[in-house]
Structures are given as C-alpha cells and as structure tokens.
Amino acid sequence: MLTFVALASVLLLGIVPEQTEGIAIYTGWERHALLGSDIRLSCSFFSWRMTSEDVTFSWTYRPDGSRDSISIFHYGGGVAYVDNKGPFRDRVEFVGNPSRRDGSILIKNLDYNDNGTFTCDAKNPPDIVGRPSSVRLLVFEKVPIQAGVITGAIIGVVLGLLVLIVVIYYLMRFLVARRVFSLSVSKHGKKKKEGSQARQGPVPPADPTKVKAAASEKKKQESRKDKK
Amino acid sequence: MLMLAGIVILHITTIILLLVAAIDNAWWVTKTVSTDLWGRWELANSAWHYTNLKDYPEDYLQAVQATTVLACIFAILALFVFVAQLFTLPKGQRFTFSGIFQLISCLCIMIAASIYTAKFHPIEKEGGFGHSYVLAWISFVLTLILSITYLILRKKSE
C-alpha cells in the first residue's frame, strides 16, 4: 500500500512539472483611450526559470477587421527595436524593464486607425513554450461612462449622508445630555458650598440620563399596560 | 387598531409596487419590445431575447436607476422605522422619522419618473409607457399620502 502511494506520488510529480513548465504571458484584456492621447500597453510573464539574458519580447498588431498581423516591436539580445516603417513609425517607445519581466510599450498620439488587437509574445530561454496574450485597443473621442458608476455613486452618497445624519443626531443628543449633567453637578457643587443642603435634602445628585431613562421606562410600562 | 392595520397594509402595498416598478423591465413597451431601466426584451420569432441598453443618454439612465433603487430602500426603511416608533414613541407624538423617510422615497421616485418622462423616448412613433412606468407614478401618489399621514398622525394618548 505504502509503495503504491509512493509510486503514484512520484509519477504525479513527474507529470506535473511538465504542465507547469512553459511561460505564461499577461497583458490587459481591453484598453480604452482618448483620441490623440498616449497609451501604455503592459506585458509581463511568469516563468519557473530565472530571467535569462536572452529574454525576448515582441509585439504584433492586427487592425480591426483585418486578418493580417504586422510586427511593431521586438526586444532581443538586450536591444529594443521599434517600428520605423509601418503604421506606428516614430510612435512606439519601449518603457519596460526586461530584467523585471516587464515588456511594456508606449504608443503615442493615438488615432482611430489604431483600433485593433495588440499581441505580446515573450520568450525566456529555455522556457519558450507558451501562448501569446492579446489586448484590444479602443480609441474614443470621449471616454464613455462605465455601466453603473453614476448609479452606485448616487446611491452610496445618499445612504452615506443618511447614516451620517443619524449618527450626528444621536451624538448631539448624547452631548447635550452630558452637558446638562456637568452643568447640574457644578450647580449642585456651588449650592453645597453655599450651605443650602436642607433644600436639596438627602437625595443624591440625580444623573439626568438616568432620570430620562427612568421616565421613559415608566412611560413604556404605562403604554404596555394601556395596550393590554 | 383598524386604522393601524390599514396603514401598514397600504405601506406594504406601496413597497411591492415600488419593487415591481424598479425590477420589471417594462417602462416602455411596444408590440415586440419591452424595455428599460436595466435591459431590453425583444421578441424575435416568438422567443424573447434579453439584450443590453444601447443608444441611451447614459448619465440620465443611471440617475433614474439610482433614484428608483433609493426610493425602494427608503420605503422599506420607513416601514421598519414606523414599526419601531410604534413601540418607542412617547404618547401624543407624531411619527416624524417615518414620515420623513417616506417623503424622501416619494421625492426619489418622482425624480426618477420625471427624468424618464423628459429624457427618454422623445421621438418614437409606436409604443407607449409600460406598466412599470404607471406603477412608478402610482407609488409616488401612495408614498405622498402615506408620508402626510405619518406626519399628521399622533400616537394615541389614552
């Protein structure tokens, strides 16, 4: 039994590394940008191996509605090569950090013709088996309002104000009661000094909050009796 | 006792009407389309399909959504506050808290229905306002009546 378990675990350990090896590339899913602005397309990867010196990043672009891709950026052998002939000439800049596994590029001065899919492919030798990841770029004249942002904001603000008002109301009541308590104590103290204890009588100084509570308790009891 | 039961039943009815107006996508109805507030139902080949809302003034739509939801929330809160005040209010006092909440709910649903009337479907040849829209206005009237009732009503002082 034990040998069977040991054998099975060794087999599993043998299989699993093959599946976890390989490079996993991450980009965004969709990016929205304003006409004429700059956009940073991020690309990073995960690999079990150490970042090698021969790490490469390449970006390709496929316009919306077209089937052909064109290469616009390549980083290899420590040098970044940008597009100098294609649709993005003089508009692409490398802003990534290959030693930190970041292969992001910056595209400047966007136009409606830049709508399309950008694919990042990274290789970390000997880890080269992986799927390239794509990010879709949408260029707008005016960035549209995301669904539900205004709704959530209005509801949140109103409910927040409600909670705030209720808290302030109860706080004010509490503070006013305390102020009355401190005032009555000081008055009582002065009268004690003047020596008019006879008027006060043997009753201990009454706590206004306790007096209120007692009064409301009496009222509650009365209302319960009346209701019955 | 009877009046109390009547008011509570009316309040619960108002909450139900508000919830239906908020949830059911039927503010604007044509023969094949039932739309609004959250999505659009279209009848195609005797099957209803649900799609997202398009080509709407986004900010006004979200304002209507928010105020409708707020109206529901405040109406439900007003019910709880009313029941709480039944037990804790000193005799002879008015139900101001519940009245105020109900008034805010009334205001919110009025804002929602007004924005909807003004800004949506201005030029459409066929179709009309659906049952959710009608229920929104009816619940406006009911919440107004209830809030005035709460603000005038006094707890029995026998």
Interface residues (C-beta under 8 A of the other chain):
Chain A: P144 I145 G148 V149 I150 T151 G152 A153 I154 I155 V158 L159 S216 K219 K220 S223 D226
Chain B: E58 D59 Q62 A63 Q65 A66 T67 V69 L70 I73 T88 P90 K91 E158
